[in-house]
Amino acid sequence: EIYFLVADSHEAAKHSPHLEVFRKKGIEVLLLSDRIDEWLMQHLTDFDGKKLRSVAKGGLDLSKLDDEETKKAQEETEKQFASVTERFKQALGEQVKDVKVSHRLTDSPACVVTDEFDMSTQMIKLMESVGQKVPEQKPIFELNPEHALVKHIADVADEDQFKQWADVLLEQALLSERGSLKNPASFVTRLNTLLLSLTK
């Protein structure tokens, strides 16, 4: 398979959280940043007998990159973290399609991916730039259970504060993926409130 990632710029692609596991394993990913690339990749499904796979899709099967021991450890982590992912799912409600444990993140606390058959973020941007109406799509929210921030949030007992943390984590992931938020002022207010609560 040939893995690829489409982003607004080469810099955005190079620093995408979606690349973390590939960087760790030393696997090359084709970085694409021209406006037409997303449309092109919708129609170019393979090259030289190899399937082209977007690293930003939720259905990306990374298990073939791991040995049996790693797969077992990941399954165990998913089981242990099931109650936390369920809690995030309840807190985020209609904002997300699903919440899952991520196997693609090594440094970031969370990321958003699109469902296998949903329109990608870059395709939505391309359609909107030419005046096309695009139905709203909910992302799949992936959590890195090994990240210190995710562990901290998982231990928050107060449900209102937990929801605020969950919202901030989702908005950070959306900001990283899309480059903008629908309501940046709300994000900043929420983030400042949580930062102040940590100083007490």
Sine and cosine of phi, psi and omega as CSV:
sin_phi,cos_phi,sin_psi,cos_psi,sin_omega,cos_omega
0.00,0.00,0.47,-0.88,0.11,-0.99
-0.92,-0.39,0.87,-0.50,0.01,-1.00
-1.00,-0.01,0.62,-0.78,0.04,-1.00
-0.63,-0.78,0.33,-0.94,0.05,-1.00
-0.64,-0.77,0.77,-0.64,0.05,-1.00
-0.96,-0.28,0.75,-0.66,0.02,-1.00
-0.61,-0.80,0.11,-0.99,-0.03,-1.00
-0.91,0.42,-0.53,0.85,-0.03,-1.00
-0.51,-0.86,0.24,-0.97,0.03,-1.00
-0.89,0.46,-0.64,0.77,0.01,-1.00
-0.89,0.46,-0.70,0.71,0.00,-1.00
-0.89,0.46,-0.66,0.75,0.01,-1.00
-0.91,0.41,-0.69,0.72,-0.06,-1.00
-0.89,0.46,-0.51,0.86,-0.05,-1.00
-0.96,-0.27,0.25,0.97,0.00,-1.00
-0.92,0.38,0.67,-0.74,0.06,-1.00
-0.89,0.46,-0.36,0.93,0.00,-1.00
-0.89,0.45,-0.35,0.94,-0.05,-1.00
-1.00,0.05,-0.16,0.99,-0.17,-0.98
-0.82,0.57,-0.76,0.65,-0.03,-1.00
-0.92,0.38,-0.56,0.83,0.01,-1.00
-0.94,0.35,-0.62,0.78,0.05,-1.00
-0.90,0.44,-0.68,0.73,-0.01,-1.00
-0.88,0.47,-0.62,0.78,-0.06,-1.00
-1.00,-0.01,-0.03,1.00,0.03,-1.00
0.95,0.32,0.51,0.86,0.00,-1.00
-0.99,-0.17,0.78,-0.63,-0.02,-1.00
-0.96,0.27,0.60,-0.80,0.06,-1.00
-0.79,-0.62,0.73,-0.68,0.02,-1.00
-0.97,0.24,0.86,-0.51,-0.02,-1.00
-0.99,-0.15,0.82,-0.57,-0.05,-1.00
-0.85,-0.52,0.71,-0.70,-0.06,-1.00
-0.66,-0.75,0.08,1.00,0.09,-1.00
-0.98,0.21,0.51,-0.86,-0.09,-1.00
-0.86,0.51,-0.53,0.85,-0.06,-1.00
-0.99,0.15,-0.23,0.97,-0.13,-0.99
-0.85,0.53,-0.67,0.75,-0.03,-1.00
-0.89,0.45,-0.68,0.73,0.03,-1.00
-0.90,0.45,-0.69,0.72,0.00,-1.00
-0.86,0.51,-0.70,0.71,-0.06,-1.00
-0.94,0.35,-0.32,0.95,0.10,-1.00
-0.93,0.36,-0.46,0.89,-0.07,-1.00
-0.97,-0.25,-0.29,0.96,0.01,-1.00
-0.98,-0.22,0.99,-0.15,-0.12,-0.99
-1.00,-0.07,-0.37,0.93,0.05,-1.00
-0.49,-0.87,0.31,-0.95,0.02,-1.00
-0.58,-0.81,0.80,-0.59,0.05,-1.00
0.81,0.59,0.64,0.77,0.04,-1.00
0.99,0.17,0.04,1.00,0.00,-1.00
-0.94,-0.34,0.69,-0.72,0.04,-1.00
-0.94,0.34,0.65,-0.76,0.09,-1.00
-1.00,-0.08,0.80,-0.60,-0.07,-1.00
-0.80,-0.59,0.79,-0.62,0.08,-1.00
-0.97,0.22,0.74,-0.67,0.02,-1.00
-0.99,0.17,-0.09,1.00,-0.02,-1.00
-0.99,-0.14,0.11,0.99,0.01,-1.00
-1.00,-0.04,0.60,-0.80,-0.03,-1.00
-0.92,0.39,-0.49,0.87,-0.07,-1.00
-0.99,0.11,0.11,0.99,-0.02,-1.00
-0.90,0.44,0.86,-0.51,-0.03,-1.00
-1.00,-0.02,0.96,-0.26,-0.02,-1.00
-1.00,-0.08,-0.03,1.00,-0.08,-1.00
-0.90,0.44,-0.48,0.88,0.00,-1.00
-0.93,0.36,-0.22,0.97,0.03,-1.00
-1.00,0.04,-0.12,0.99,-0.11,-0.99
-0.93,-0.37,0.39,-0.92,0.11,-0.99
-1.00,0.08,0.13,-0.99,-0.07,-1.00
-0.87,0.49,-0.63,0.78,-0.01,-1.00
-0.89,0.46,-0.68,0.73,0.02,-1.00
-0.91,0.41,-0.66,0.75,0.01,-1.00
-0.87,0.49,-0.69,0.73,0.01,-1.00
-0.90,0.44,-0.67,0.74,0.01,-1.00
-0.89,0.45,-0.63,0.77,0.02,-1.00
-0.92,0.40,-0.67,0.74,0.03,-1.00
-0.88,0.47,-0.65,0.76,0.01,-1.00
-0.91,0.42,-0.66,0.75,0.03,-1.00
-0.88,0.47,-0.69,0.73,0.02,-1.00
-0.86,0.51,-0.68,0.74,0.02,-1.00
-0.90,0.43,-0.73,0.68,-0.03,-1.00
-0.91,0.42,-0.52,0.86,-0.08,-1.00
-1.00,-0.08,0.01,1.00,-0.09,-1.00
-0.83,0.56,-0.67,0.74,-0.03,-1.00
-0.93,0.38,-0.54,0.84,0.02,-1.00
-0.94,0.33,-0.71,0.71,0.02,-1.00
-0.89,0.46,-0.60,0.80,0.03,-1.00
-0.91,0.41,-0.64,0.77,0.02,-1.00
-0.91,0.42,-0.67,0.74,0.08,-1.00
-0.88,0.47,-0.66,0.75,0.00,-1.00
-0.87,0.50,-0.68,0.73,0.02,-1.00
-0.91,0.41,-0.67,0.74,-0.05,-1.00
-0.93,0.38,-0.62,0.78,-0.06,-1.00
-1.00,0.07,-0.39,0.92,0.10,-1.00
0.79,0.61,-0.84,-0.54,-0.11,-0.99
-0.97,0.24,-0.07,1.00,-0.03,-1.00
-0.95,0.30,-0.41,0.91,-0.06,-1.00
-0.78,-0.62,0.41,-0.91,0.07,-1.00
-0.98,0.18,-0.61,0.79,-0.01,-1.00
-0.30,-0.95,0.31,-0.95,0.10,-0.99
-0.82,-0.57,0.77,-0.64,-0.05,-1.00
-0.69,-0.73,0.31,-0.95,0.17,-0.99
-0.98,0.22,0.72,-0.69,-0.03,-1.00
-1.00,-0.05,0.65,-0.76,0.12,-0.99
-0.92,-0.38,0.12,0.99,-0.01,-1.00
-0.97,-0.24,-0.19,0.98,-0.06,-1.00
-0.98,-0.18,0.66,-0.75,0.08,-1.00
-0.84,-0.55,-0.53,0.85,-0.06,-1.00
-0.91,-0.41,-0.53,0.85,-0.05,-1.00
-1.00,0.06,0.50,-0.87,0.01,-1.00
-0.96,0.28,-0.51,0.86,-0.07,-1.00
-0.33,-0.94,0.28,-0.96,0.11,-0.99
-0.47,-0.88,0.26,-0.96,0.12,-0.99
-0.91,-0.41,0.60,-0.80,0.06,-1.00
-0.74,-0.67,0.32,-0.95,0.05,-1.00
-0.99,-0.13,0.47,-0.88,0.05,-1.00
-0.89,0.46,0.41,-0.91,-0.08,-1.00
-0.77,0.63,-0.63,0.77,-0.09,-1.00
-0.95,-0.31,0.14,0.99,0.07,-1.00
-1.00,0.09,0.32,-0.95,0.04,-1.00
-0.95,0.30,0.69,-0.73,-0.02,-1.00
-0.95,0.30,0.29,-0.96,0.03,-1.00
-0.85,0.53,-0.69,0.72,-0.03,-1.00
-0.92,0.39,-0.59,0.81,0.04,-1.00
-0.93,0.37,-0.63,0.78,0.05,-1.00
-0.87,0.49,-0.71,0.70,0.02,-1.00
-0.88,0.48,-0.66,0.75,0.00,-1.00
-0.89,0.45,-0.71,0.70,0.00,-1.00
-0.90,0.44,-0.69,0.72,-0.02,-1.00
-0.92,0.39,-0.54,0.84,-0.02,-1.00
-0.93,0.38,-0.37,0.93,0.05,-1.00
-0.97,-0.26,0.29,0.96,0.12,-0.99
0.99,0.12,0.24,0.97,0.01,-1.00
-1.00,0.08,0.68,-0.73,0.08,-1.00
-0.98,0.18,0.73,-0.68,-0.02,-1.00
-0.85,-0.52,0.79,-0.61,0.03,-1.00
-0.89,0.45,0.58,-0.81,-0.02,-1.00
-0.91,0.41,0.70,-0.71,0.01,-1.00
-0.88,-0.48,0.67,-0.74,0.03,-1.00
-1.00,-0.04,0.69,-0.72,0.00,-1.00
-0.99,0.15,0.29,-0.96,0.21,-0.98
-1.00,-0.07,0.79,-0.61,-0.07,-1.00
-0.99,-0.17,0.85,-0.52,-0.01,-1.00
-0.94,-0.35,0.73,-0.68,-0.03,-1.00
-0.94,-0.33,0.62,-0.79,0.09,-1.00
-0.99,-0.10,0.98,-0.21,-0.09,-1.00
-0.92,0.40,-0.26,0.97,-0.01,-1.00
-1.00,0.02,-0.17,0.98,-0.07,-1.00
-0.97,0.23,0.67,-0.74,-0.05,-1.00
-0.86,0.51,-0.61,0.79,-0.01,-1.00
-0.92,0.38,-0.66,0.75,0.03,-1.00
-0.91,0.42,-0.65,0.76,0.04,-1.00
-0.89,0.46,-0.65,0.76,0.02,-1.00
-0.89,0.47,-0.73,0.68,-0.03,-1.00
-0.90,0.43,-0.63,0.78,0.00,-1.00
-0.86,0.50,-0.47,0.88,-0.02,-1.00
-1.00,0.01,-0.08,1.00,0.00,-1.00
-0.94,0.34,0.85,-0.52,-0.07,-1.00
-0.99,0.11,-0.59,0.81,-0.03,-1.00
-0.93,0.37,0.87,-0.50,-0.10,-1.00
-0.92,0.40,-0.58,0.81,0.02,-1.00
-0.91,0.41,-0.69,0.73,0.02,-1.00
-0.93,0.37,-0.60,0.80,0.05,-1.00
-0.86,0.50,-0.69,0.73,0.00,-1.00
-0.89,0.45,-0.65,0.76,0.03,-1.00
-0.88,0.47,-0.69,0.72,0.04,-1.00
-0.89,0.46,-0.69,0.73,0.00,-1.00
-0.88,0.48,-0.68,0.73,0.03,-1.00
-0.89,0.46,-0.69,0.72,0.00,-1.00
-0.89,0.45,-0.68,0.73,0.00,-1.00
-0.90,0.44,-0.66,0.75,0.04,-1.00
-0.91,0.42,-0.71,0.71,-0.03,-1.00
-0.91,0.41,-0.58,0.81,0.09,-1.00
-0.88,0.48,-0.69,0.72,0.00,-1.00
-0.90,0.43,-0.65,0.76,0.03,-1.00
-0.91,0.41,-0.65,0.76,0.02,-1.00
-0.89,0.46,-0.67,0.74,0.03,-1.00
-0.90,0.43,-0.61,0.79,-0.05,-1.00
-0.99,0.15,-0.69,0.73,-0.15,-0.99
-0.98,-0.21,-0.34,0.94,0.00,-1.00
1.00,0.09,-0.05,1.00,0.02,-1.00
-0.35,-0.94,0.27,-0.96,0.06,-1.00
-0.82,-0.58,0.43,-0.90,0.03,-1.00
-0.92,0.39,-0.59,0.80,-0.03,-1.00
-0.73,-0.69,0.98,0.21,-0.05,-1.00
-0.90,0.44,-0.53,0.85,-0.01,-1.00
-0.90,0.44,-0.65,0.76,0.02,-1.00
-0.90,0.44,-0.64,0.77,0.03,-1.00
-0.88,0.48,-0.72,0.69,-0.02,-1.00
-0.90,0.44,-0.69,0.73,0.02,-1.00
-0.87,0.49,-0.73,0.68,0.00,-1.00
-0.89,0.46,-0.69,0.73,0.00,-1.00
-0.90,0.45,-0.69,0.73,0.01,-1.00
-0.90,0.44,-0.64,0.77,0.04,-1.00
-0.88,0.48,-0.70,0.72,0.00,-1.00
-0.93,0.36,-0.63,0.78,0.04,-1.00
-0.90,0.44,-0.65,0.76,0.03,-1.00
-0.91,0.42,-0.60,0.80,0.00,-1.00
-0.91,0.42,-0.45,0.89,0.01,-1.00
-0.97,0.23,-0.33,0.95,-0.02,-1.00
-1.00,0.09,-0.20,0.98,-0.06,-1.00
-0.99,0.17,0.00,0.00,0.00,0.00
